[in-house]
Amino acid sequence: MTKSILKLTLLTLLISFMVIGCQKKWDTPPVKTIPETSIITIEQLKAFYSDTAGAHRFVVGTSSDELSVYATVTMDETSGNVYKNVFVQDETGGLQLRLLSSGSLYQGDLVRIYLPGTSISTYQGMFQLDSVDTDRNVIKQETGQDINPEVVSIKMINDSLKKYEGRLIQLSGAEFQLCSGTDTYADKVNQQSVDRAILDCFGNNIIARTSGYADFAGDLIPTGNGSLVAVVGNYRDTPQLILRSVEEVLFGGLRCNGGTGDCTEPKTTISQQFDNVVDGESVCQECWSNIAVKGGRYWEGTYDDFAWSGTNVIEASGYNSTDAELEIWMITPPVVFGSNDKLTFESALAYTWEHNAISAWISTDFNGSSVTGANWTQINASMAGQGSSGVVGSGNIYIQDELGANYSGNYYIGFKYEASPLANQTTTYRIDNIQITK
Amino acid sequence: MRFLVIILIFFASHIAVGQEDNKQDSLASALADTSQTDDMRNMMPAVGENADLIDTETQTQDISGLLMSSRDVFNSIAGYNFSGARFRIRGYGSEKYVVMMNGVEMNNPENNWAIWSLWGGLNDITRYQNVKNGISASQQNFGGVGGSSNIQIRASQLRKTTKLSYAFSNRSYSHRLIFTESTGLMDNGLAVTFSGSMRYADEGYVQGTSYNAGGYFLAIEKTIGKRHSIGFSGFGSPSVTGRKGIATQEAYDLMDDNFYNPYWGFQTNPKTGEREKRNAKERRNHSPNLFLTHYFEINKKSNLSSTLYYQFGKSGATAINWYDANDPRPDYYKYFPSYYEDTEPEVAAQLVDSWQNDDTHSQLNWDHFYFANSKNLFSQENVGGVSGAIESGNRAKYVIEEARTDPSKLGFNTNYFNILSDKMTLSAGLNMFTYKSKNFKVMDDLMGADFWLDINQFAERDSDEENAEQNNLEEPNKVIKVGDIFGYNYDINIRKAEAFGQVQYTLSKLEIFGALNFSSTSFWREGHWQNGIYPASSKGVSKKQNFLNFGSKAGIIYKLSGRHYLTANGAYMTNAPTTRNAYVSARTRDQLVDGLENSKTTSFDGNYVVRYPRLKARLTYFYTQVKDQTWSQKYYHETYRTFINYNMTGVDNEYSGIEFAIDGKITQTISASGAFTKANYIYTSRPSATITADNTNEVLAANRTVYFNNFRIGGMPQTAASLGLKYSSPKYWWVSANLNYFADIFLNANPDRRTAEAIDVFVDADPQVEELISQAELNNAYTLNLSIGKSWRLNYKYFINVNLNISNVLNNNSVVTGGYENARFDAQNLDKFPYRKGYMYGRTYFAMVSFRF
């Protein structure tokens, strides 16, 4: 009987192994394969665009358009700085993808971009792959394949824009141009994009453009010096950096000029000649505030060879403005009060006089950004006005006369320009050589 | 002997856990009986009332009940130990078994399944089954390739007994009481049997599942003269049970409970202010069966029994429906944190908190349904098509509706048996019936609203056709109150006539049988309402579909000796398509699936059987192939964004493998048993699929090839093994333990994913191709069951049995028994619709005490 059991058991095991051996792999529907020749690079893709013929549309069903590109997503829409756009990159270059619908692609996704249905074109000079359907044109291969940004300098980008366009780069030794120290990346309130200048210590500069919808749009731009990661964009042959995330802007070091960039640190003296203002552009001086309280104009730089005979000065004007009222302030950084502090400055009319516009003020509680939120006391100073000609000196203004000898703390000096363009009061005024000595 | 011990040690060293033993019956009560003869095994209680884990309208396919009544050494071990893992003998569904009562086939004519719940709770009666395994000779019916079983309901054949049993359990129900009184054939020629039962649970093993069921059985027989007798048998099993659904792993993780049930929620009782559990999905069945039989003993060698039978009653399932409201189901995919993970992580974090701490979010929020219904003032004009008829009030946003399939069947069956000679017997039978099911929806609960408007909201949204949203063009915009019929209203009619003949021939070393069967089936649909999407094909009597079928089988037993047998059996048969799969969408129209044809089954098996008084063993190789089946399912399709009907024709299956079992006494008191099966249950064709939109008149895809070859049939282990030890004390108590192993469990594959269309955006190098095509295999499992029992005999005529059966002794509740891929899928993001899975219960018990005298 035991023999029967053994025989049966062995027979069972034998047949089971036969059954196991017979198990076949499951069925597969016919799958397309991509021939080697139909995989192209980003560089080859861009070559489809021609300046004469324009955009190239990859047509579904045309065999020569049955091409694929393998690339990795370097920037996605998570920060909100781009919308219905992502950037991808392979060894040959970077490219912007314009998606038909938002979402589903993330930084680090390695994808195969299947071209039929898309078109390669340029927008304001920048390459883009348009009409990308994330369901049909983008097939994820892997996730988490983050690409390291290439470390470059501003000069390299400016010199070879076409090479770096669309790529993920890292700058080091860079800093934001520092104006009032209270600038934000973009205009979050009005959801407007804003350009901010980024400089290196060799005199090169490049624009960083941030969308008002970015999650960091309302953050203050950092004032130190350091590294940042961004994708290189192109607007009419001008490089534009698109920041990927605010955590990647690491500007914590000392600025090129050795300062900390901390505009809350009070100065002991002021000596401002406005030598480096740019003619016709809004004045940006480190830690000086240039604020439009009413209207849309700012103090601008200008080259004066009229009153001062050949130097850069700042100017405010209502000429050709369509605003009903203008009120523009230029405010110094905070200054530490010293009992002997003496303020002097120079002002002048430019062109004909129509109204008195400028005045000087002092405040101890200005917070760096809100003029109306601070208390201002007018300073009795000699200003250019009706009948004045040439440079008008302010005369010596002793701060202790305004604040009292026992005052301790900081103060700000503000220069206000007012005009009523609708009432034809548009006189242009200029100021230079603002000094506070101890 | 040593060999056995080695194998035992091997298994014991891998001890693990958990068996979901969903047999509710008194399996142990028979084991408690110490005589251990084949007779006792034959009278083991049957019927497993199976936990319904699958969220479909299907009834169970598990035939464990049938198996446990089998004398066959493999089937009885499998029946007791494998059903927890949803094992099916040879992979067959219950359509391959014919279950009879008094020789009358009881399988549901619409899908050929055996519906055990029809006689739920009548375990004392159904334990008397004559079970045939596989292709075999049966004197009552041609049977199926899986076998057949005939339940004895003839009063004079039910042994004289009075029995009362009480069982206590934590599975589907908590309490069960059965009382049975059987007189046997008395001197006055009368026999009466009565059985009544009650099963109850406030809440079963899974939360939100209540159980309320009864059962009644009456059989009377009177002999008339020496050769005739007339018998009446009737029974019914009314039940109302709360169902449970299975969920995704994310749901189980969030709830920290592998038995999370999305079908229930709390409702505040307006009178007491207390929150009570309420389940939206209830099953309500009550379908009595009546038999009137004439038994005619023609002479000592032949007899004829003829039965008139009738079934009627109702079968319904409730569900929640909603209009112009948020999806009420807590496990709707957009209510999960994973849906927002990438895009809005703060929302995802908030949802995790809601799931874990707010039961109005993780379960149904009944109070909200009542609230929403209380403030939805609406005026409907032209109610019922009557101009000027306006109904104003709160129009329901959420309702509970009941989908009914009420059967009625009238038939006649006659069975003839003749012992032609001492070597040959002849059996023959004729069966015919007419069957009708009434299918409709009835409003069950308006939940505080004043009315529900009977329109098809999906057609309203999707279709440009005028009146497409009307379910009944003759009474458009009908206002529905509780108890009104709405939605759809049609009958399925089936008429069948079949005849079989069988000859059995016995020689000294050989036994042969052969049988033939012929049947004619005719079915049609009668729609009572004309609906707006299919006005030409919804109302009226459809064309009758007629199918002729035949079957043939033969078997041979060769006796090597009195103890060793070799047997071989073969069968070839055709079957008509079932009405459940033949109509594209019976709810809306009479359109048939294109290419309907008979399915063809070819089967054979070879066996080596050993039978000693102290040792039984069997080794079998089996092979069955079924060709040209049709398959129908309705679900929401992601790409087409609408409800669709998915019909496949040309579906072929193959079931092949081996079975081995052995059971023997090692000593006077200790016996050991073992069973092993390894098989392949696969699809062996590339079916052709047609997809039609349910709410507009559109064919979305025609004759799409499904690359299904060699995909495994999912949801059951294709390899199983069991080792058991039992100790029977001469003092009438016993204890047994079984260690079981299951492997090769696959997830049911969604055919739509295995098409060229599903992968058309991909190339072979893309990882999505493998993800979409491959079939997921679930983990192997070990389970440990224990049973213990004792019986007493008082005054030589009173028997008391007590027994306790514990499944999943070690309480492991992380064993997945099955599941199914989501019919919806996003090819680019398979995780969006993860598959649903069901877990084996943790430790469950079933304790019973019975008095018999």
Contacts between the chains, C-beta under 8 A, distances in Angstrom:
chain1	res1	chain2	res2	distance
A	1	B	612	6.5
A	1	B	615	6.0
A	2	B	1	6.8
A	4	B	564	7.5
A	4	B	610	5.7
A	4	B	617	7.2
A	5	B	3	7.6
A	5	B	4	7.9
A	5	B	615	7.6
A	5	B	617	6.9
A	5	B	662	6.4
A	5	B	664	7.9
A	6	B	3	6.5
A	8	B	608	7.1
A	8	B	610	7.1
A	8	B	617	5.6
A	8	B	619	5.3
A	8	B	660	6.9
A	8	B	662	7.1
A	9	B	3	7.2
A	9	B	660	7.5
A	9	B	662	8.0
A	11	B	608	7.8
A	11	B	619	6.1
A	12	B	619	5.8
A	12	B	658	6.4
A	12	B	660	4.1
A	12	B	676	6.4
A	15	B	621	6.3
A	15	B	658	4.9
A	16	B	658	6.1
A	16	B	676	7.8
A	16	B	678	4.5
A	19	B	656	7.4
A	19	B	657	5.7
A	19	B	658	6.3
A	19	B	678	5.5
A	19	B	679	7.0
A	19	B	680	6.8
A	20	B	678	7.1
A	22	B	680	7.0
A	23	B	680	6.1
A	24	B	710	4.8
A	25	B	710	6.5
A	26	B	709	7.3
A	26	B	710	4.7
A	26	B	711	5.0
A	26	B	712	7.8
A	26	B	773	7.2
A	26	B	774	7.1
A	26	B	775	5.8
A	27	B	686	7.0
A	27	B	707	4.2
A	27	B	708	6.0
A	27	B	709	3.8
A	27	B	710	5.6
A	27	B	711	6.6
A	27	B	754	6.7
A	28	B	707	6.1
A	28	B	769	8.0
A	28	B	773	5.5
A	29	B	705	7.4
A	29	B	707	4.2
A	29	B	754	6.3
A	29	B	755	5.8
A	29	B	756	4.3
A	29	B	758	7.6
A	29	B	759	6.2
A	29	B	773	7.3
A	30	B	756	5.7
A	31	B	759	6.1
A	31	B	762	7.0
A	31	B	763	6.7
A	31	B	764	4.5
A	31	B	769	5.6
A	32	B	760	7.9
A	32	B	762	7.4
A	32	B	763	4.8
A	32	B	764	7.1
A	33	B	763	5.8
A	33	B	764	4.9
A	33	B	765	7.6
A	34	B	763	4.8
A	34	B	765	6.7
A	68	B	763	7.6
A	103	B	342	7.8
A	103	B	343	5.9
A	104	B	342	8.0
A	104	B	828	7.5
A	104	B	829	7.6
A	106	B	342	6.6
A	112	B	763	7.7
A	112	B	765	7.6
A	112	B	766	6.5
A	114	B	761	6.9
A	134	B	828	7.6
A	135	B	761	7.3
A	135	B	828	6.0
A	136	B	761	5.3
A	139	B	761	6.4
A	139	B	762	6.1
A	139	B	766	5.1
A	139	B	768	6.6
A	139	B	828	7.3
A	140	B	767	7.9
A	140	B	768	7.7
A	140	B	828	7.0
A	141	B	765	7.9
A	141	B	766	6.6
A	141	B	767	6.1
A	142	B	767	7.4
